[in-house]
Amino acid sequence: MEEASERREYYSMEDPVCCGHCLFQILLRSGIISVLFIFSKSAQQVLRDCLQWNIMNCPESLCAVAEVKLRDDQYTLEHMHAFGMFNYLHCDSWYKDSVYYIDSLGRIMNLAVMLDTALGKPREVFRLPTDLTVYDSRLCASVHFTSPTWVTLSDGTGRLYLIETGERGNSASEKWEIIFNEELGDPFIIIHSISLLKAEEHSIATLLLRIEKEELSMKGSGFYVSLEWVTISQKDEDSKKYEITRRDILRGKSVPHYAAIESDGKGLMIVSCKSFAFVQVGQDLKENTDEIKSETIKEPLYYWQQTEEDVTVTTRLPEDSVMEDIQIQFLPDHINIVVKGQTVLEGSLYSAIDNESSTWIIKENNSLEISLIKKNEGLTWAELVIGDKQGVFIRDSAQCAAIAERLMHLTSEELNPNPDKEKPPCNAQELEECDIFFDETSSLCRFDGSTLKTTHVVNLGSNQYLFSVIVDPKEMPCFCLRHDVDALLWQPHSSKQEDIWEHVATFNALGYVQASKRDKKFFACAPNYSYAALCECLRRVFIYRQPTPMSTVLYNRKEGRQVGQVAKQQVASLETNDPILGFQATNERLFVLTTKTLFLIKVNTEN
């Protein structure tokens, strides 16, 4: 214990904390941080003694995890996101502190916490009926815990299994039995599934992910991402036979950060960099993309521009239109345009006009030009017809120059023209690497399950997606987004059409500190929000605790104010050189899986 010791110090927000080659800078709203570093194995012993962490190998050496490495033809970033960063450790959210992995023999192995600080022996609960080693093009096997008594399983070769498990965690009633299995085409992984019971008819809905080759594509990587929504239903109430009753496919160009079926089965939510859309089975992706563009990129109904005195509106007319086909009604605050008996535009104008002086004319290019004389000269209209979004406003160069001149006082060509101001402008040269956001932005989309149309689209902008976590297994998984320096956790709700995303937790400064971890592989948080954790590809695990009250009096040495709460960051280095393949968090423990070892870290949530 002499060669290393625990180091715990408090710093104000401006103080960097350095240790060897590692730099940690944590911004906390309390103004105080606590950082603990591990320097050697002896320091890890101090960590165990002082923080009451228990880091141990499982009682027996595990049979190697069934890791599937990327092939030479899986070379894109999407392959790496979907399969190279796959989490081989599966947590049963219905029964806490129980984890599963699939070994190289095709066995699903369960490990459960028996005592407060001990894992039970690995227990085989199911064995895949096929020898996976004979398949050269297989993917990693995946499992999802659909309900307390049902599991969906993929063997990585393209076959889907529906398994009834009985009451898991109870050895007397637990028995894994295959109820349904069918070949579904190319290999896939399972990313979500739910159990539904409607009118005494049981069904399982599952979401499958594939990355498939676009043979005729000459642009981009030549691959596209396919999400297949499969529904498997019970044939009749008295039978144990199940069959596929519905298959819908979405396609896109990027692996989704988050995808989940709503708990009532009526919709689907996706967070991704590039958009997804439902396609018909066998439909070409390019054809579908062209259809989407034709629907979303429509020519505006009209164009309009304005001066201080008048407003000019231009709209295209049908072929062979004559003056007798056009009826326009000008009122002081209302307009109605009818062409060949069809109403083109009707509504209340943004401001009053001189209806007697307003005119219209048919131009040579088969367009209708309308001149509206403003009653209030000099007033800038924000829109033509109140609430109408069918037109496009065109600004001329003189108007743009005038607007730029009015905003000139807010800008400067100098980085910091007046540093003595109370709130000086930001100097970009002072930004750190973790202050810079990604160029790509993501969007959150909801799809209706019956119409297969998009009902909600939210542009996440610079709110970087961080991770997802199952807080309540009866609800959809939560997803965590970066908001400035913080990380905010959001819970989707399928039953609330107006407030379908609810903010449930905040991790102060987590958005900032995680950005500096360039080698991070997995991210998670406790279902009760007491801490968040991430791990790197090798060895190191970082734990970020929520702020807790201090047992002693502590002052911010710069401002002199008393600090009531402190959030702590803790770092552990695992005693292995094997790569980390799986990572799961529960309220009290962290599970870290390598090729042959499962590490259990008991997180003491007390102050």
N, C-alpha and C positions, 0 to 999 in steps of 0.2 A: 504493500500500500504506500510505500515511500516514493515509488517512481512516478506516480501520478495521483492527482487528487481532484475532487470535484471543485468546479469553479462556478460560482453563482454571483452575478453582479447586476446592479441596476443602473440604467442609463437613461438620460433624457432623449427626446425624439431626435435630436441632431447628432447624437453620439454614435459612430460606427462601432461595431463589435467585431474584432478580428481574432482569428485563431488559425495559425498556420496559413494555408492557402485558402481557407474558407472565410467568406465575408457574409455576415448576416446583418441586415438592417431592417428593423421591424418598426413600423409606425403603428402605434396604438393610441386610441383616443384618450386613454388614461395618462399618456405622456410618459409612461414608465414601461420598461420591458424587463423580462427575466429570461436569460438564455443559459442553458446548461450544455456543456461540451463534454464529449467522451474522448480522452486522449489515448487510452490504451486498455488492455484487458483488465488491468487493475482498477482503472476508472470505472469500467463496467460493473465490477464488484461493488464499488462505492454506489453506483446507480441502484443496484439491487437493494443494498442495505438502506440507503437514505430515502429512495423513492418508492420502495416496496414494489418494484417491477419483478416479474418472474419470467425469465427468458430461458427456455429449455427445449431440447429436442423431444420429439415424441418418444414414447417408451421403446419402440422398435424401429429399426431402420426401414423406411418405406420402400416398397417396390417402385421402381422408377415411374415417374409421372409420364403419361402418354403424350409427350410433347411432339408436335408435328412442325418441323421447320419449313420455312418457305422454300418452294421449288424455284428453279431458274426461270420458269415462265410466270412466276408471281413476283414481278419486279416493281410494281407501281407503289406509290404512296398509299393508295387505297388498300392494297393487299396487306401492307404493313399495319395500317390502322385496324383492319378487321381481324386479321389472323396472326400477325406478328406480335401484337400487343394483347392477345387474348388472355383473359384471366382464367387459369386452370383450376382455381379454387372456388368452389360454389358454396354459398351460405344458405342454409334453409331458414328463410325469414319467418316461417311459421313456428319454428322451434329454435330458440336462440342458443348460441354456443354449440351449434352442431354444424360441422362443415363436411364437404364431400370433395373427392377428386377421382378421376378415372386413371387407372394405372396402365402400364404397357401391356398387361395381359387382358385388357378389356373389362376389368372389374371396377365397379363403382364402390369405392371405399369410404366408409363413414368414420369420423373421429369426433367424439363428443367430450365435453368437459365433465369429468366425473367428480372431482373435488375442486376446491377453490383454486388450487394451483397445479392440477394434474390432468393430463389427457388420458382417456382410455385407450386400449389397444385398437389399432385399425381393424374395422369390421367390414367384411364383404356383405353388401346388401343386394347386389345384382351383378350378373355377368352377361356381357353382350354375346349373343348366340353366334356371331361371325368372327372370324380371325381377321383383325384389322390390318395386320402386317402384310397381307397379300395384296392390298390395294395401294398402288403407287400414287394415285391422284387424290387420295383422301384428304380431308380437312381435320382439324381437331374435333374430337367428340365433345358435345355440349349437352348440358342438362339444365332444366328450369323447373323450379318447384311451384307448380300451378296452384295447388290448394293443399290443405292439410293431409289429403289422402291421394292426390294425383300428381304425377310427374310427367313432363314431356322430355324426350331424349332423342338426340341425333347421334348416330355412330360415325358421322363424318364422311360417309360414302354416298349419301343421298337418301337414306332410309330414315323415316320418322317412326318413333315408338311412342305409344300412349300407355302409361303404366299406372296401375292402381296399387298403391303401397300399403293400404291400411293406415293405421294411426302411427306415424313415424315417431320414434323416440320411445315407443312402448314395444319392447322385444316380443311380448306375448302376442300382440295383434299385428305387428308389422310383417308384411309379406309382399314383396314386389312381384306383381304378376302382369305380363303383357296382355293388354286388352285389344290393342290395335297396332299393326305395323304395316307400312306400305312404302314402296320405292317411289320417290317424288321427283326423280330426274337427277340433275347435277348436284354435287355435294353442297351442303349448306350448314350454317350454324343457327341455333335458336337464340333469339335475343329477347323474346317475351312470350308469355302465354297467360291465359286466364281461364277460369272455370265458370260456366254459366248454367243456371237452372231456371228455365222458363216453362211454365205450364207443365211441370213435372217431367220436362224433357231436358236431359243433361247434354251439354256440349262443351267442347274444349276449343278455344280459339288461340292460335299460335302464330307468331311472326318469325319468318325465316329469312336469312340474309345470304345472298350469293353475289359473287363478282364474276361476270360473264364477258366473254370476248365478243366484240363487235367486228364481224368479219369484214364488212365493207367500209368500215370507218377509216378515213385518212387523216382525221384530226385528233388531237389530244393523245391520250394513252392507248386508245383503242379498246377500252373496257368500260362497262357500265355496271352500276350497282342495282341489284334486283331485290325488292322486299316482297315476299309472298305471304299474304294473309290467308291462312288455311283454317277452316272450321270443320271439326269432326264431331258428329252428333250420334247419339244413341238411336238405334233403329226403332226399338219400341221399349216401352217401360219395363217389361218383364225379361228383356234380353240383354245380355252383356256384349252384344255385337255393336260395333261402331263403324261408321262409314263417313267419307268426306262428302260434305254437303255444299261446300262453297270454297272456291279458290279465286282470289283476286291478287293482281300483281301491280306493284308500283315500280317505276324505274327512275333513276337519277344518275348523276355523274360523280357523286361523292358519298363516302360511307357516312351514314348519319351519326351524329354525336349521341343522339337519344332517339329512341323509337319505342312506343308502347301503345297497347290497345287499351281503350277506356274500360273501366271495371264493369260497366254494363254492356260492353260489346257494341256500342252504337257508333263508335268513332275511333280515330287513330291520331296520335300526335307525334310529330317528327321535328327534331332540331337538326339542321344540316346546313352546310355551306352552300349547296346547290339544290335547286328545287326538285321535288318528286311529283310524279303524276301517275294516276292509274292508267293502265293500258290493257287492251284486249289481248288474250293469249294468242301468240303468234304474230301480233302486230309489230312492225319494225319500229325501233326507237326513234329513228329520224322522222318517220311519218307522224308518230305521236307528238314529237317536239314541234313539228310544223303546225299541227292542229292546235297545240297549246298557244303557240305564238299568234296564230290567226285569231284565236279567241281573246287573247289578252292585249295584243297590239292592234287595236282598231283605229281607223282614221277618225280624227275628231269630227264632231258634227258641224262645228263652225270654228272660225278664227276671228278674234276681235282685237282691236287696238284702240288707243285713245290719245287725244290731245287735251289741252286745257279747256277747249270749247266743245268738242264733240267726241262721239264713239262710233267707230266703223266696224260693222259686222259682215263677214263674208262666209257664205255657205255654198256647197256644190248642189246643183240642181239635177234632177233626172234628165235623161236624154229627151230631146225634142220638146222641152218646156217652153211655153209662151206666156205672155203677160196675163192671159185669161186664166191660166192655171194657178196663179199666185194671188192669195188674199192675205194682206197684212193689216192688222189693227193696232194703231198707236194710241195709247192712253197715257196720261201724265206719269203714271208709275207702273205701267203694265204693257206687255207686248204679246201678240199672238201671230205666229207665222204658219200659214197653211199652204201646202203645195200639192196640187192634184188631189185634194180632199184629205190629205194626211197632215196632221199637226206636226210640224217640225220643231217648233220651240214655242213655249208658252210659260209665262210666269211673271212675278213681280221684279221690276228692275231695281238695281242697286240704289239708284237715286232718281229723282224726278227729271223728266225731259220736256222739251217744248214739242208737244205732239203734233202741232200744226206745221212746224218747220221741218220735221223729220221726213226723209224721203227714202226711196229705194229704186234700184235700177238693175237690169240684167246685163252682165258683162259679156264680152265676146267669147270668153273661155267657158261659157255655160255655167257661170256662177252668179249668185244673187248677192248684191252689195247693198247694205242698209246703213244709212247715216242717221244717227240719233244726236240731236242737239241738246247739250247739257243745260239744265235750268240753273244749276249752281256752277258757274265757270270756275275752273281752277281746282275743283274737287277731284281727287284721284279715286277711281272706282276700283274696289278690290275684286269684284266679280261682275259679270254682266247681268245674269238672272240669279236671284238669291237661291242658294242651295243647288244650282245646276252645275254639274261637273263634266258636261259633254263637250265643252269648248276649250280652246287653247288661246291664251293671251300672248300677243306678240309685242315686244318692246322695241322701239327703234333706238339707234345708237345715241341720239341726243338725250333721250330719257335715261339710258344707262349711265351716260356721263354725268348727268345731273345728280343721280342717286349716289354715284361714287364720290362726287364732290361733297355731298352732305355728310357722308360717312368718313371723310378724310381725317377728321380730328380723332377718330378711334384707332387709327393705324399709324405705323411709323416704319421707316426703312431701317432704323437702328434696332438692335436686339434689345437694348434697355436704355431708352433715351433719357429717362429721369429716375435713377436708382434711389433717390431720396424720397420719392413718393411713398405714401403709406402702404399702397398695394401696387408695387411695380409689376409690369407685365412679365410673363414667363420668358425666361431665356432658354431656348431649345438646347443650347450647349451644356446646360446644367442637368439635362435629363439623364437618368441612368438607363441601362439596358432594360430593366424590368418595368420602366415607365412607358415603354413603347408598346403599343397595341399591335395585334396582327393586322395585316392588310386585308385578309379575307374576313368578311362578316357573315354571320349566320342568321337564319330566320327560323321562327317557330311556326309550324303550320298544323292546323287541325283539319282532318278529312272526315266527312260524314260517311258512315258505313253503308247507308242505303243508297245514296245518290252518287257516292264516290267522287264528290266535288269538294273543293277547298272551302271551308266556312270561316276560318280565321287565319290571318297571316300577320305575324309580328316580326318586324326587323329588329334583331338584337343589337345591331350596330357594333359598337366597341365593347359590348358586354360579353366578354369571352366565356364560352362554356368551359366548366371545370370538371364536373363529375355528376353521377347520379347515385341515389341511395334509396333503398326501400325502407321507409319509416313505418308505414302501416301496410302489411301485405294485402289487405283488402282494397287498398287504393292503388293508383298508378305510382310508379317510382317518382321521387322528387328529383329535380335537377338543380344544380348550383351554378350560378353565373357570377362573374366578376363585375362589381359595381364600384368604379373608382379604385380605392385601395382595399375595399372590403369584398367579402364573398357572401352572396345572398342565396338562401335556399328557398325554392318555390315548389309548392305542392299543386299539381293539376287536379281539378275536380270535374268529373264528367257530368254530375248532376246540376251544376250551376252554369247556365248558359251565359250569364252576364259576367260573373267573376270566376272564370274557369281556372285561373292561376292565383294561388294564395301564397303570400310571403309568410313563411313559417319560422325562419331562423336567420341570424346574421353571425358570421364569423369575422370579427373585427381584424382588419389588416391582413387577412389571409390572401386576398387577391394580390396584394403587394409582395408578400414574402414568397408565395409559391412561384411567382414569375422569375425569381432568381435561381430556382432549382432547374437547371437545364437538362439534367439527366433523369427527371422524374418519369416513372412508368405507370404506377397505379395511384389513384386518389380515392379517399373514402372518408366517411364521418360516422360517428355514433348515431344510431337512430334517435337517441334522446338529445342530440345536438351538443353533448358535453365536450366533445373534442373533434377535431379533424386530423387526418393523418395522410401522409403520402410516403411512397418508397421509391428509391432509385432502382436502376437495373441491377445493381450489385450492392449488397451489404446494408446500406444505410436506410433507416426509417426515421421520419420526422413526425413528431406529434405536436399539435397546436391546441392548447387547452383554452376554453372559454375563460373570460376574466372571473376571478374569484376574490372574495374579501380577504384582506390581509390580517393576519393575527397580530402583527406588530405595527407600530406607527411608522409610516414611510412618507418622505417628502420629495417632491420634485426639486432637485438641487438648482435648477435654473430659475424656475418661477417661484419657488418657495412654498407652493401649495401642498396640502396633504393629499396623498393618493389613497383612495379607498379600495380600489381593485387592481389586480395585476393579472395579465394573461401570460402564460409561460409557454416557451418552446423547448422541447426536449428531443434529443437525438440519440439513437441507439445504433450500434454497429454490430451486425450479426456475425457470428463466428463461423463463417463459411465463405468460400469463393464461388459457389454455384450461383447462377443467375436466378433472380426472383421470378417465379412463374405465376404466383397467385397471391392475392392480398384481400382480406376481408376484415371488417370492423363490426363489433357489437358494442353494447353499452359499456361493458367492462373489459373487453379483451380485443387484442389484435391478433390475427392469424396471418402468418407469412409462410408461403410455400416455395421451396426450391425443388430441384430435381428429385432429391431423396430425403428431404428433411422438412418437417413442419415445425415452425417456431411459434410459440404461444407467448405473447406479451400481455401481462395483466396490467391494465392501466388503472392506477389508483386515482379516482376522480376526486378524492378529498383534498382539501387545501394542503 
